[in-house]
Amino acid sequence: MSLSAVDGDGAPAILPLPFRAAFAPDRLMFIAHRERPLVAGLAARPKVAGSIIAGPGQGVTFAGLTTVAESPGPGRLAPGEQLYRIDVTEWLLFDENAAEFRVHPVRS
């Protein structure tokens, strides 16, 4: 996924990240180093947006709030890394290959 937020200095930032999804409730989990510019601003500005590309012209965009999550256990994270959770508040599915619709609002 690509995650967009405001960094610690107030500048826009985007960060490509591996992620894990969970539903009911809708959540995205990711691991990042605490000192990365985008991550440094999450405590003060937890609102994020991002996208997940499924294939050419297909995927989803999302918006949500990020919080620090509990560590998955000792030895699972490298020094300086932290587990984060995004509670997704909005999804927007897009499919440029669909004949009838190009954007499909799924849930708000």
N, CA, C and O atoms as a GROMACS GRO file, in nm:
protein
  432
    1MET      N    1   0.085  -0.118   0.000
    1MET     CA    2   0.000   0.000   0.000
    1MET      C    3   0.089   0.123   0.000
    1MET      O    4   0.206   0.117   0.037
    2SER      N    5   0.032   0.233  -0.041
    2SER     CA    6   0.097   0.363  -0.028
    2SER      C    7   0.017   0.441   0.076
    2SER      O    8  -0.105   0.450   0.067
    3LEU      N    9   0.087   0.496   0.172
    3LEU     CA   10   0.024   0.569   0.282
    3LEU      C   11   0.065   0.715   0.274
    3LEU      O   12   0.183   0.747   0.259
    4SER      N   13  -0.033   0.805   0.283
    4SER     CA   14  -0.009   0.948   0.277
    4SER      C   15  -0.054   1.014   0.407
    4SER      O   16  -0.161   0.984   0.460
    5ALA      N   17   0.031   1.104   0.457
    5ALA     CA   18   0.000   1.178   0.580
    5ALA      C   19   0.085   1.303   0.581
    5ALA      O   20   0.152   1.335   0.483
    6VAL      N   21   0.081   1.374   0.693
    6VAL     CA   22   0.165   1.493   0.712
    6VAL      C   23   0.277   1.453   0.805
    6VAL      O   24   0.252   1.395   0.911
    7ASP      N   25   0.402   1.485   0.768
    7ASP     CA   26   0.515   1.444   0.850
    7ASP      C   27   0.531   1.535   0.972
    7ASP      O   28   0.451   1.627   0.991
    8GLY      N   29   0.632   1.510   1.053
    8GLY     CA   30   0.655   1.586   1.176
    8GLY      C   31   0.678   1.734   1.155
    8GLY      O   32   0.656   1.813   1.247
    9ASP      N   33   0.722   1.774   1.035
    9ASP     CA   34   0.745   1.915   1.003
    9ASP      C   35   0.624   1.980   0.938
    9ASP      O   36   0.628   2.099   0.906
   10GLY      N   37   0.515   1.904   0.916
   10GLY     CA   38   0.396   1.959   0.854
   10GLY      C   39   0.393   1.947   0.703
   10GLY      O   40   0.302   2.000   0.639
   11ALA      N   41   0.490   1.880   0.644
   11ALA     CA   42   0.494   1.862   0.499
   11ALA      C   43   0.421   1.734   0.459
   11ALA      O   44   0.421   1.637   0.535
   12PRO      N   45   0.359   1.731   0.341
   12PRO     CA   46   0.295   1.607   0.298
   12PRO      C   47   0.401   1.501   0.271
   12PRO      O   48   0.510   1.531   0.223
   13ALA      N   49   0.367   1.376   0.301
   13ALA     CA   50   0.461   1.266   0.282
   13ALA      C   51   0.384   1.143   0.234
   13ALA      O   52   0.267   1.125   0.268
   14ILE      N   53   0.451   1.060   0.157
   14ILE     CA   54   0.392   0.934   0.113
   14ILE      C   55   0.495   0.824   0.136
   14ILE      O   56   0.615   0.844   0.116
   15LEU      N   57   0.447   0.710   0.179
   15LEU     CA   58   0.536   0.600   0.215
   15LEU      C   59   0.479   0.468   0.164
   15LEU      O   60   0.367   0.432   0.200
   16PRO      N   61   0.554   0.396   0.079
   16PRO     CA   62   0.508   0.262   0.040
   16PRO      C   63   0.538   0.163   0.152
   16PRO      O   64   0.648   0.162   0.207
   17LEU      N   65   0.440   0.080   0.187
   17LEU     CA   66   0.453  -0.010   0.301
   17LEU      C   67   0.387  -0.145   0.271
   17LEU      O   68   0.285  -0.151   0.203
   18PRO      N   69   0.445  -0.253   0.323
   18PRO     CA   70   0.369  -0.378   0.326
   18PRO      C   71   0.263  -0.366   0.435
   18PRO      O   72   0.281  -0.289   0.530
   19PHE      N   73   0.155  -0.439   0.424
   19PHE     CA   74   0.045  -0.425   0.519
   19PHE      C   75  -0.025  -0.559   0.538
   19PHE      O   76  -0.002  -0.655   0.464
   20ARG      N   77  -0.109  -0.562   0.639
   20ARG     CA   78  -0.198  -0.676   0.662
   20ARG      C   79  -0.337  -0.617   0.688
   20ARG      O   80  -0.350  -0.522   0.764
   21ALA      N   81  -0.439  -0.674   0.625
   21ALA     CA   82  -0.576  -0.623   0.638
   21ALA      C   83  -0.657  -0.711   0.732
   21ALA      O   84  -0.634  -0.831   0.742
   22ALA      N   85  -0.753  -0.649   0.800
   22ALA     CA   86  -0.851  -0.719   0.883
   22ALA      C   87  -0.984  -0.649   0.863
   22ALA      O   88  -0.989  -0.528   0.840
   23PHE      N   89  -1.092  -0.724   0.870
   23PHE     CA   90  -1.224  -0.666   0.847
   23PHE      C   91  -1.316  -0.700   0.963
   23PHE      O   92  -1.298  -0.800   1.032
   24ALA      N   93  -1.417  -0.612   0.982
   24ALA     CA   94  -1.517  -0.624   1.088
   24ALA      C   95  -1.454  -0.621   1.227
   24ALA      O   96  -1.462  -0.721   1.298
   25PRO      N   97  -1.393  -0.512   1.268
   25PRO     CA   98  -1.388  -0.381   1.203
   25PRO      C   99  -1.276  -0.374   1.100
   25PRO      O  100  -1.181  -0.452   1.102
   26ASP      N  101  -1.290  -0.277   1.010
   26ASP     CA  102  -1.193  -0.260   0.902
   26ASP      C  103  -1.065  -0.197   0.955
   26ASP      O  104  -1.066  -0.086   1.009
   27ARG      N  105  -0.954  -0.269   0.938
   27ARG     CA  106  -0.825  -0.221   0.987
   27ARG      C  107  -0.714  -0.260   0.890
   27ARG      O  108  -0.722  -0.363   0.823
   28LEU      N  109  -0.612  -0.177   0.885
   28LEU     CA  110  -0.489  -0.209   0.815
   28LEU      C  111  -0.377  -0.199   0.916
   28LEU      O  112  -0.373  -0.104   0.995
   29MET      N  113  -0.287  -0.293   0.916
   29MET     CA  114  -0.174  -0.294   1.009
   29MET      C  115  -0.045  -0.281   0.928
   29MET      O  116  -0.033  -0.337   0.819
   30PHE      N  117   0.052  -0.204   0.982
   30PHE     CA  118   0.182  -0.194   0.917
   30PHE      C  119   0.291  -0.173   1.021
   30PHE      O  120   0.264  -0.128   1.133
   31ILE      N  121   0.413  -0.206   0.982
   31ILE     CA  122   0.530  -0.186   1.067
   31ILE      C  123   0.618  -0.081   1.000
   31ILE      O  124   0.642  -0.088   0.880
   32ALA      N  125   0.666   0.014   1.076
   32ALA     CA  126   0.755   0.116   1.022
   32ALA      C  127   0.850   0.162   1.133
   32ALA      O  128   0.820   0.148   1.251
   33HIS      N  129   0.964   0.215   1.092
   33HIS     CA  130   1.061   0.269   1.187
   33HIS      C  131   1.007   0.400   1.243
   33HIS      O  132   0.958   0.484   1.167
   34ARG      N  133   1.016   0.418   1.373
   34ARG     CA  134   0.962   0.537   1.440
   34ARG      C  135   1.020   0.668   1.387
   34ARG      O  136   0.954   0.771   1.395
   35GLU      N  137   1.140   0.666   1.332
   35GLU     CA  138   1.206   0.790   1.290
   35GLU      C  139   1.181   0.826   1.144
   35GLU      O  140   1.231   0.928   1.098
   36ARG      N  141   1.105   0.745   1.070
   36ARG     CA  142   1.073   0.782   0.932
   36ARG      C  143   0.990   0.909   0.935
   36ARG      O  144   0.905   0.925   1.023
   37PRO      N  145   1.011   1.001   0.840
   37PRO     CA  146   0.941   1.130   0.844
   37PRO      C  147   0.789   1.119   0.855
   37PRO      O  148   0.730   1.189   0.937
   38LEU      N  149   0.725   1.034   0.777
   38LEU     CA  150   0.580   1.023   0.785
   38LEU      C  151   0.536   0.970   0.921
   38LEU      O  152   0.440   1.021   0.978
   39VAL      N  153   0.604   0.871   0.972
   39VAL     CA  154   0.567   0.809   1.100
   39VAL      C  155   0.584   0.907   1.215
   39VAL      O  156   0.506   0.904   1.310
   40ALA      N  157   0.685   0.991   1.209
   40ALA     CA  158   0.711   1.087   1.316
   40ALA      C  159   0.594   1.183   1.337
   40ALA      O  160   0.576   1.234   1.448
   41GLY      N  161   0.515   1.210   1.235
   41GLY     CA  162   0.403   1.303   1.248
   41GLY      C  163   0.271   1.238   1.285
   41GLY      O  164   0.174   1.310   1.310
   42LEU      N  165   0.264   1.106   1.291
   42LEU     CA  166   0.136   1.038   1.315
   42LEU      C  167   0.076   1.064   1.453
   42LEU      O  168  -0.047   1.067   1.466
   43ALA      N  169   0.157   1.081   1.553
   43ALA     CA  170   0.103   1.105   1.688
   43ALA      C  171   0.025   1.236   1.693
   43ALA      O  172  -0.082   1.243   1.753
   44ALA      N  173   0.078   1.341   1.630
   44ALA     CA  174   0.013   1.472   1.631
   44ALA      C  175  -0.097   1.482   1.526
   44ALA      O  176  -0.195   1.553   1.545
   45ARG      N  177  -0.079   1.411   1.414
   45ARG     CA  178  -0.174   1.419   1.302
   45ARG      C  179  -0.206   1.277   1.255
   45ARG      O  180  -0.147   1.230   1.157
   46PRO      N  181  -0.298   1.209   1.322
   46PRO     CA  182  -0.321   1.068   1.291
   46PRO      C  183  -0.405   1.040   1.167
   46PRO      O  184  -0.419   0.924   1.127
   47LYS      N  185  -0.462   1.143   1.104
   47LYS     CA  186  -0.544   1.120   0.985
   47LYS      C  187  -0.453   1.082   0.868
   47LYS      O  188  -0.354   1.150   0.840
   48VAL      N  189  -0.489   0.974   0.800
   48VAL     CA  190  -0.412   0.927   0.686
   48VAL      C  191  -0.505   0.892   0.571
   48VAL      O  192  -0.626   0.877   0.589
   49ALA      N  193  -0.446   0.879   0.454
   49ALA     CA  194  -0.516   0.830   0.336
   49ALA      C  195  -0.416   0.745   0.260
   49ALA      O  196  -0.295   0.759   0.277
   50GLY      N  197  -0.467   0.658   0.175
   50GLY     CA  198  -0.375   0.575   0.100
   50GLY      C  199  -0.445   0.500  -0.010
   50GLY      O  200  -0.564   0.518  -0.036
   51SER      N  201  -0.367   0.414  -0.076
   51SER     CA  202  -0.421   0.332  -0.183
   51SER      C  203  -0.355   0.196  -0.182
   51SER      O  204  -0.242   0.178  -0.138
   52ILE      N  205  -0.431   0.099  -0.231
   52ILE     CA  206  -0.382  -0.036  -0.249
   52ILE      C  207  -0.416  -0.073  -0.393
   52ILE      O  208  -0.534  -0.074  -0.431
   53ILE      N  209  -0.316  -0.103  -0.473
   53ILE     CA  210  -0.337  -0.137  -0.613
   53ILE      C  211  -0.347  -0.288  -0.626
   53ILE      O  212  -0.257  -0.361  -0.583
   54ALA      N  213  -0.457  -0.336  -0.686
   54ALA     CA  214  -0.479  -0.480  -0.704
   54ALA      C  215  -0.428  -0.528  -0.839
   54ALA      O  216  -0.390  -0.644  -0.853
   55GLY      N  217  -0.428  -0.440  -0.936
   55GLY     CA  218  -0.385  -0.474  -1.072
   55GLY      C  219  -0.392  -0.349  -1.156
   55GLY      O  220  -0.429  -0.244  -1.105
   56PRO      N  221  -0.360  -0.357  -1.284
   56PRO     CA  222  -0.365  -0.238  -1.368
   56PRO      C  223  -0.504  -0.175  -1.368
   56PRO      O  224  -0.601  -0.236  -1.412
   57GLY      N  225  -0.514  -0.052  -1.318
   57GLY     CA  226  -0.639   0.021  -1.316
   57GLY      C  227  -0.739  -0.027  -1.213
   57GLY      O  228  -0.856   0.014  -1.218
   58GLN      N  229  -0.698  -0.111  -1.119
   58GLN     CA  230  -0.790  -0.164  -1.019
   58GLN      C  231  -0.730  -0.153  -0.880
   58GLN      O  232  -0.611  -0.175  -0.860
   59GLY      N  233  -0.815  -0.118  -0.785
   59GLY     CA  234  -0.768  -0.109  -0.647
   59GLY      C  235  -0.867  -0.038  -0.559
   59GLY      O  236  -0.986  -0.031  -0.589
   60VAL      N  237  -0.816   0.014  -0.449
   60VAL     CA  238  -0.899   0.081  -0.351
   60VAL      C  239  -0.820   0.196  -0.290
   60VAL      O  240  -0.699   0.186  -0.272
   61THR      N  241  -0.890   0.305  -0.260
   61THR     CA  242  -0.831   0.410  -0.178
   61THR      C  243  -0.902   0.405  -0.044
   61THR      O  244  -1.013   0.353  -0.033
   62PHE      N  245  -0.839   0.459   0.058
   62PHE     CA  246  -0.897   0.455   0.192
   62PHE      C  247  -0.856   0.579   0.270
   62PHE      O  248  -0.761   0.649   0.235
   63ALA      N  249  -0.932   0.606   0.377
   63ALA     CA  250  -0.899   0.711   0.472
   63ALA      C  251  -0.923   0.653   0.611
   63ALA      O  252  -1.006   0.564   0.628
   64GLY      N  253  -0.849   0.704   0.709
   64GLY     CA  254  -0.868   0.652   0.844
   64GLY      C  255  -0.779   0.722   0.945
   64GLY      O  256  -0.713   0.822   0.915
   65LEU      N  257  -0.779   0.666   1.065
   65LEU     CA  258  -0.700   0.719   1.176
   65LEU      C  259  -0.598   0.616   1.220
   65LEU      O  260  -0.630   0.498   1.235
   66THR      N  261  -0.476   0.661   1.241
   66THR     CA  262  -0.366   0.572   1.279
   66THR      C  263  -0.337   0.582   1.428
   66THR      O  264  -0.336   0.691   1.486
   67THR      N  265  -0.313   0.466   1.490
   67THR     CA  266  -0.269   0.460   1.629
   67THR      C  267  -0.158   0.358   1.641
   67THR      O  268  -0.142   0.270   1.556
   68VAL      N  269  -0.081   0.370   1.746
   68VAL     CA  270   0.021   0.270   1.776
   68VAL      C  271  -0.050   0.145   1.825
   68VAL      O  272  -0.140   0.154   1.908
   69ALA      N  273  -0.010   0.030   1.776
   69ALA     CA  274  -0.069  -0.097   1.817
   69ALA      C  275   0.027  -0.170   1.909
   69ALA      O  276   0.145  -0.137   1.917
   70GLU      N  277  -0.026  -0.269   1.978
   70GLU     CA  278   0.059  -0.348   2.066
   70GLU      C  279   0.159  -0.429   1.983
   70GLU      O  280   0.126  -0.478   1.875
   71SER      N  281   0.279  -0.442   2.035
   71SER     CA  282   0.384  -0.517   1.967
   71SER      C  283   0.343  -0.663   1.950
   71SER      O  284   0.279  -0.720   2.039
   72PRO      N  285   0.378  -0.724   1.836
   72PRO     CA  286   0.343  -0.864   1.816
   72PRO      C  287   0.420  -0.961   1.905
   72PRO      O  288   0.395  -1.082   1.900
   73GLY      N  289   0.512  -0.912   1.984
   73GLY     CA  290   0.587  -1.000   2.075
   73GLY      C  291   0.736  -0.974   2.065
   73GLY      O  292   0.783  -0.913   1.968
   74PRO      N  293   0.811  -1.020   2.165
   74PRO     CA  294   0.956  -0.996   2.166
   74PRO      C  295   1.024  -1.061   2.047
   74PRO      O  296   0.991  -1.174   2.008
   75GLY      N  297   1.117  -0.989   1.990
   75GLY     CA  298   1.195  -1.042   1.878
   75GLY      C  299   1.126  -1.034   1.744
   75GLY      O  300   1.184  -1.074   1.643
   76ARG      N  301   1.004  -0.984   1.739
   76ARG     CA  302   0.930  -0.976   1.613
   76ARG      C  303   0.956  -0.847   1.537
   76ARG      O  304   0.933  -0.840   1.417
   77LEU      N  305   1.004  -0.743   1.608
   77LEU     CA  306   1.032  -0.615   1.546
   77LEU      C  307   1.180  -0.583   1.558
   77LEU      O  308   1.244  -0.618   1.658
   78ALA      N  309   1.235  -0.516   1.457
   78ALA     CA  310   1.374  -0.471   1.463
   78ALA      C  311   1.383  -0.350   1.556
   78ALA      O  312   1.281  -0.284   1.580
   79PRO      N  313   1.501  -0.319   1.607
   79PRO     CA  314   1.515  -0.201   1.693
   79PRO      C  315   1.464  -0.076   1.622
   79PRO      O  316   1.498  -0.050   1.506
   80GLY      N  317   1.382   0.001   1.692
   80GLY     CA  318   1.326   0.124   1.637
   80GLY      C  319   1.196   0.106   1.562
   80GLY      O  320   1.130   0.205   1.528
   81GLU      N  321   1.156  -0.018   1.535
   81GLU     CA  322   1.031  -0.040   1.463
   81GLU      C  323   0.912  -0.040   1.557
   81GLU      O  324   0.924  -0.069   1.676
   82GLN      N  325   0.797  -0.006   1.502
   82GLN     CA  326   0.672  -0.002   1.578
   82GLN      C  327   0.560  -0.056   1.490
   82GLN      O  328   0.559  -0.036   1.369
   83LEU      N  329   0.465  -0.125   1.552
   83LEU     CA  330   0.346  -0.173   1.482
   83LEU      C  331   0.239  -0.064   1.492
   83LEU      O  332   0.215  -0.010   1.600
   84TYR      N  333   0.174  -0.032   1.379
   84TYR     CA  334   0.070   0.069   1.374
   84TYR      C  335  -0.059   0.010   1.319
   84TYR      O  336  -0.057  -0.087   1.243
   85ARG      N  337  -0.171   0.069   1.360
   85ARG     CA  338  -0.303   0.026   1.315
   85ARG      C  339  -0.375   0.144   1.253
   85ARG      O  340  -0.376   0.254   1.310
   86ILE      N  341  -0.434   0.123   1.137
   86ILE     CA  342  -0.521   0.222   1.075
   86ILE      C  343  -0.664   0.172   1.087
   86ILE      O  344  -0.697   0.066   1.035
   87ASP      N  345  -0.748   0.247   1.156
   87ASP     CA  346  -0.890   0.218   1.162
   87ASP      C  347  -0.953   0.289   1.042
   87ASP      O  348  -0.966   0.411   1.040
   88VAL      N  349  -0.991   0.210   0.941
   88VAL     CA  350  -1.040   0.266   0.814
   88VAL      C  351  -1.182   0.319   0.833
   88VAL      O  352  -1.270   0.249   0.883
   89THR      N  353  -1.202   0.445   0.792
   89THR     CA  354  -1.334   0.508   0.801
   89THR      C  355  -1.401   0.520   0.665
   89THR      O  356  -1.522   0.543   0.657
   90GLU      N  357  -1.324   0.505   0.558
   90GLU     CA  358  -1.381   0.520   0.424
   90GLU      C  359  -1.301   0.439   0.323
   90GLU      O  360  -1.178   0.443   0.321
   91TRP      N  361  -1.372   0.366   0.239
   91TRP     CA  362  -1.312   0.292   0.127
   91TRP      C  363  -1.370   0.347  -0.003
   91TRP      O  364  -1.486   0.387  -0.007
   92LEU      N  365  -1.291   0.349  -0.108
   92LEU     CA  366  -1.341   0.382  -0.241
   92LEU      C  367  -1.277   0.285  -0.340
   92LEU      O  368  -1.157   0.292  -0.366
   93LEU      N  369  -1.357   0.196  -0.395
   93LEU     CA  370  -1.311   0.096  -0.489
   93LEU      C  371  -1.305   0.158  -0.628
   93LEU      O  372  -1.399   0.228  -0.667
   94PHE      N  373  -1.198   0.133  -0.703
   94PHE     CA  374  -1.194   0.182  -0.841
   94PHE      C  375  -1.153   0.070  -0.936
   94PHE      O  376  -1.072  -0.017  -0.903
   95ASP      N  377  -1.213   0.076  -1.054
   95ASP     CA  378  -1.186  -0.023  -1.159
   95ASP      C  379  -1.198   0.046  -1.293
   95ASP      O  380  -1.308   0.064  -1.345
   96GLU      N  381  -1.086   0.085  -1.351
   96GLU     CA  382  -1.086   0.155  -1.479
   96GLU      C  383  -1.123   0.063  -1.594
   96GLU      O  384  -1.149   0.111  -1.705
   97ASN      N  385  -1.126  -0.067  -1.571
   97ASN     CA  386  -1.158  -0.162  -1.676
   97ASN      C  387  -1.307  -0.196  -1.682
   97ASN      O  388  -1.351  -0.261  -1.776
   98ALA      N  389  -1.386  -0.154  -1.582
   98ALA     CA  390  -1.528  -0.185  -1.577
   98ALA      C  391  -1.601  -0.109  -1.688
   98ALA      O  392  -1.572   0.009  -1.712
   99ALA      N  393  -1.695  -0.174  -1.755
   99ALA     CA  394  -1.767  -0.112  -1.865
   99ALA      C  395  -1.863  -0.004  -1.817
   99ALA      O  396  -1.874   0.102  -1.880
  100GLU      N  397  -1.935  -0.028  -1.706
  100GLU     CA  398  -2.038   0.065  -1.661
  100GLU      C  399  -1.988   0.173  -1.566
  100GLU      O  400  -2.025   0.290  -1.581
  101PHE      N  401  -1.906   0.137  -1.471
  101PHE     CA  402  -1.864   0.231  -1.367
  101PHE      C  403  -1.713   0.234  -1.355
  101PHE      O  404  -1.647   0.131  -1.366
  102ARG      N  405  -1.660   0.352  -1.332
  102ARG     CA  406  -1.515   0.365  -1.312
  102ARG      C  407  -1.481   0.376  -1.164
  102ARG      O  408  -1.373   0.335  -1.122
  103VAL      N  409  -1.571   0.432  -1.085
  103VAL     CA  410  -1.548   0.445  -0.940
  103VAL      C  411  -1.669   0.391  -0.868
  103VAL      O  412  -1.782   0.427  -0.901
  104HIS      N  413  -1.647   0.306  -0.770
  104HIS     CA  414  -1.754   0.243  -0.696
  104HIS      C  415  -1.740   0.274  -0.548
  104HIS      O  416  -1.657   0.213  -0.480
  105PRO      N  417  -1.820   0.368  -0.494
  105PRO     CA  418  -1.811   0.388  -0.350
  105PRO      C  419  -1.862   0.262  -0.278
  105PRO      O  420  -1.974   0.216  -0.303
  106VAL      N  421  -1.782   0.208  -0.191
  106VAL     CA  422  -1.817   0.085  -0.123
  106VAL      C  423  -1.877   0.114   0.014
  106VAL      O  424  -1.982   0.061   0.048
  107ARG      N  425  -1.812   0.199   0.090
  107ARG     CA  426  -1.854   0.221   0.227
  107ARG      C  427  -1.800   0.355   0.275
  107ARG      O  428  -1.688   0.392   0.242
  108SER      N  429  -1.878   0.428   0.352
  108SER     CA  430  -1.829   0.549   0.416
  108SER      C  431  -1.859   0.541   0.564
  108SER      O  432  -1.826   0.633   0.639
   0.00000   0.00000   0.00000
